[in-house]
């Protein structure tokens, strides 16, 4: 009787699990396959080939995968290296609080290269991967101009507050906020365009909107002030750096693969207007799979002509953690991080730079997405990244981000 187990069977998506197969013949060649369907019914899967040990067991935590979606010893490889059956799909949990991703794990005799439904597994099980822990509450936010979702850990609090921002696709993405709330932070997943009654396209960055969101979060009875954190990726990182520069409420900023200059849209704040560097879209290049490589669309920010578009980071009073993927094909995020750090007050920032990591550095439960379709672009976009270095970068940077936020916002009382 072949048995496949995942321990724990139900877990947070950023937490490790142990996968084990028992009941095989010694040295038996097998295929382990993991697969799930997202909320649109799209299938993501991975597979790895193993030889059972002398006891007829396979444990990816100690046994090396011989081939397949990855090779070598990767305890979480079957989950970290999931890839879509359909090109250009990105695995994103939308209904964060309502349901988990249900991952099916199966073991087949010998090499199983395809997905023939007639091939029956020797054994299987199902694992639940949640983006909120037990007791985390999701509260829709529609107050004043602010639109988003607030995630509150269980208990009376007060909890350190964090605003969570994503990028140029707009809408509201909540999975990182749910995971941060499960670590003890009160997190506002904040939309800033293409959601609810917000503008459909991003014409300008109105910093007063983000100031209103910061004040709203700090006024919540379960949020501990006086300062808060901001986490942003891509366009959201650009916004996060501007918030750190102009808003005294922001004391800890996590900037993930962003810029340090305004691009495409001006920033307005009271009487201030920072003009943008234009996108040079005629420089876009198409990759071998037909995605748009936008790295050349961004002009060299060191050109003196663009000095007025720089975010004046020398005014930052809090701390900034720059997270950089050196294989980012969206833009040269390492250069932007270095330029910002050079102008900031001493000891106010540091850079975590990861060779081989792409643009979309996310919590460690997220498989690498190197190309995907996004709202508002005529073709899919190339994000870059190599499977194994990117996975390591996500695991390491997530722990660094959690420690950084706790260090500068105060300890968290709840860790689920």
N, C-alpha and C positions, 0 to 999 in steps of 0.2 A: 504494500500500500504506500504510494508516493504521497507525501504531504508537503505543501508549501505554506509557510507562515510568514506574517509580517508582525513585528513587535515594536511598538504598540500598534494594534490594528487601526486605531483612530488617533490622529495626531495633528498638530499644527504643521502647515506646509513648509515652514522653515526649520523644522526639527528633524534630526536623523531617526531612521528606523532600522531595524535589523531584519533582513530577508534571509530565510533559510529553507533549504529543500532537504528532506530526509526520505529514506526508503528506496534509494537508487541502488544499482549494482556498483561495486567498486570500479572506479575508472570509467564509468559510463559517460559517454559524450551526450550532453543535453543542451537544449536551447531554453534560456529563460526569456520570457517576453512580458513586457509591461505595456498596458494600453489604457487609455481613457477616452471618453467623449466629452467635449466641452459643451457649453449651453446652446451652441448652434448645431450640435450633432457632429462636429468635426472630430475625426479620430487622430490622436497623437499616440505614437508607439515607439518602443525601443526593444532591442533584443541583444542578448549576449550569449556566447557559447562557452561552456564550462566542461571540465572533466570532474566527475565526482571523486572525492577522496576515498581512502581505504575503507571508511565506514559507510560509504554510499551517500555522502552528504555534500551539499554545495552551500557555501556561505560567501557571498560577494564581498563581505568585509575582510575575509582572509584569503580567499581563493581568487586568483587572477582570471579575468575574462580573457579568453584566447582570441576573440574577435567579435565582430558584430557592430553594434553602435559605438562601442568603445573597446579598449583593451587595457589590461592591467587591473590592479586592485582599487576598486572604487566602491565603497560600501553603499553609496547612494546612486551609483551610475545608472541603474535602470530608470530611476525617476528624474535624475538631472539631465539625461541625454534623450529624453522624449523628443520626437520630431513629428511634424504634421504630415499626414498622408497627402494633403493638398498643399502645393507650393504657396508660399507667402502668407500662411496663416500663423498667428501668434497666440500662444496659450495665455489667456487672461481670464481670471475669475471675475465674473460680473456680479452675480448674486452672492456677495461675500458672506452675509450673515445667515442666509437662508438654507444653504446646503454646502456640502464639501465636494471636491473632486473625488470621484470613486475610481480608484486605480485597480485594474484587474491584473493579477500576476499569475502567469501560467508557465509550466515546464513541459517541454516536448522531448521525445526521444530523438537523439541524433541532431543533425543540422536542419533547422527549420528556417528556410530563407524567405518564404512567402507567407501569405495569410489565407491558405486554402481552408475554407470552412469545414471540409471533410476531415482535416487533421484534428484529432482529438487530443487534448493535453493529458499528460499522465496525472497531473494534479493542478489545482488552482486555488486562489483565495482572492479576497477583495480588501483593499485598504482605503480608509477615508483620510483625505488630506484637507484640513480645515484652514480657513483664513481668519477666523475669530476663535478665541478660546471660550470655555464655558463661562457664562455670565457676562460676557462683553455685550454692551448695548449699542445699537446703531440708532441714531436720532437724525432724521432728515432735517436739514437746515435751510430755511427760507425766510430769513429775517433781514429787513432793510433791502439792500442790494445783494446780500451774501447768499450764495447757493452752494450747497455741498452736503456732506454727511459727517456727523460727529460720532466718533467711537469712544465709548467710555468703559474703562475696566470695571469689574465688579467691586463693590464696596463703597464706603462713604467718601474716600479721597481725603484731601485734595491730591490731584495727580499733576505731574508736570505736563504742560501743554505743548503740542506740536501742530504746525500746519503742514500738510502734505500736498505737493504740487507735481503734476505731470506736464507733458509737453505740448508740441504743436498740433497734435490731433484733436485737442480740446475734449469736451465731454467731462465725465466724472469717472475716475478710476480709483477704486477703493481698496484693492487687495493689500497694498503696503500699509495703509492706515489701520486695517484690521489686525495685521500682524504686530504693528507697533503698539496698538492698544492692548494686545494680549501680553505684551511685555511691561505693561504698567503705565503707559502714556495716554493722556487724553488727546485724541488726534482728530483734527478737522481735515477731512479730505475735501479740498477746495477746488471747485470748478471756476474757470474764468472766461470761457467762451464755449459756444456750441453745446450748451446745456440749458434746459428749461427755458427761461425767458432772457437769458444772457445773449449778447450779440452772437450771430451765427459764425462770423469770421472775426479774426483778431485785427482790428484797425490800429489800436494803440494799447499800451500798458498804462492803465490808470492806477497809480499807486495808492490813491485814496480808497479804492475798492479793497486792496489788500490790507490797508490800515484798518478799515472797518471790520474786516474779518479777524484781524489780530485783537482788536478791542472786544469784539463779540466773544471770542474764545476766552480771553482773560476775565471777562465778566461772569463766566459760568461758575456757579458755586462749587463745582467739583474740580475746578482748575486752579492750580497753585501758581501764583505769580511770584515776583512781579514781571519776570521775563518769560519768553517762550522760544521754542525752536522752530526752524523751518527746514524741510527736506524737499529738494526739487531736482528733477532730472530734465535735461535738454532745455527747452524753452522755460520750463519750470525752475531750472537752476539759474537762468538769467534773472528771472523774477526774484528768486530767493536772495541772490546777491544784492539786488536793488533794495529789497526789504531790509537786509542787514545793514545797508549803507544809510538809509534814511529813517528807519523806524526804530526808536529806542527800545521798543518792546522786544525786539529780536536780539537774543543774546547768544544763540547757538545755531549755526547754519550748516547744513550738509548740501554741498553742491556736487551733483553727479553729472559729469560729461555735459557741461554747459558752456557759456561764453562769459566774457567779462565786459562786453560792449553791447549796445543796443543793435539789434539786427532786424531789418524788415519793418519794424514798428517803433514809433517814438515812445518814450516814457514821459508821462505827464504827472506832475505832483504839485498841486497848488499853483504857484507862479512859475515853477520850473518846467522846462521842456528839454529833454535830451534827444537830439536827432539820431536816426538810425543809420547804420551802414547798409547800403542797398544790397540785396541778393543779386548776384550775377548769374542768373539762371541759364544764360546761354553757355555757361561752362559745365553744365551738368554732363556726366558721363554715364553710359549704360554698362552694367556689368555683364558677365557671361550668361547670367540667367535672366537678363532683361530688367533688373532693378536699377533705380537711379542712385548713383553715387554722387552725393551732394557736397563732398569735401572741397571741391574746387569752386563752389558757388560762393564761399565766404572769402572776402578780400583779406589781404594781409593786414591785421589790426595794427601793426607797427608803423604803417604808413602815416606820416604826420597829418595827412588830410582827414584822418578819422579820429583825431585826438578828442574832438568834442563829443564823440559817441561813446567814450569810455564811461563805465559806471564809476563814480568817484569813490573807489573802495578805500582810499586813504582816510575817509570819515568813519569807517567801521569801528565800533566800540566793543563788539562782541567777538566771538571766536568762529572761525570757518574751517570746516573739513572739506577739502577738495578730493573727490574720488574720480580717478581718470582711467579710462580704458585706452591703452596705447594703440589698439587696433580699431579704434572708432573710425568708421568710414562716413560718418555724418559730418563731423568737422574735427579740427585739430584741437581737441579739448585740453591736451597737455599744455600746449602753447598758451591758451587762454588762462589756465590755472596759474602757470608760471608768471605771466604778465600781471595778473591780479595780485599774487602773493608779493611780487617785487615792490608794489606800491602801497601795500597795507602796512599798518603799524607793526613793529617788531613783535614776534611771539603771538600774533593774533590768528595765524593760520598755518596749516600744514597740508601737504599733498600726499595722498596714497595713489601711486601710479602702478598699473598692472599691465605688463606686456601680454599681448595676445587677447586681452579683453576688449569687447566691442562696446557699442554705444549704450545698449540697454542693460546696464548693471542693476540687477534687481535682487530681492531676497533669494536665498539659496534654493528654495523650492521651484524656482522659475527656470525652465530649460532655455538654453541660448536661442535667441531669435536673431538671426543674422540678416534676414530680409523679411519685410512684411508690407502688406497693403495698409495704408492709413487714410483717414478721411481727408479729402481736400487735395490729394495728389493723383495725377493721371496714371502713374505707374507705381508699383511697389518701390519701397525705399530700402537701400542697403544700409544696415547698421554695423556690420562687421563683427569680428570676434571669431576665435577658434574654440572648439568645444571644451577641451580640458582646461586650458588657461582661464577661460571665461568662468567656468564652474568654480575653479579655485578662487578667483577674484570675488565672486559673489559670496562665497562662504566666508572669506576673510573680511571683506569690507562690511558685511552685515554686522558682524561682531564688533568691529571698530565703530560703526555708526551708533550702535546701541550704547557702547561704553562712552562715546563722545557726548551723546545727548544726556546720559545720566550724570556724567561728570559736571556738565555746565548748567543743567536744569535742576539738579538735585536727585537724590535716590528715589527709585520707584518702590512702592510698597507692595505691588502685586506683580507676580511673574507666573503666568499660567503655563 
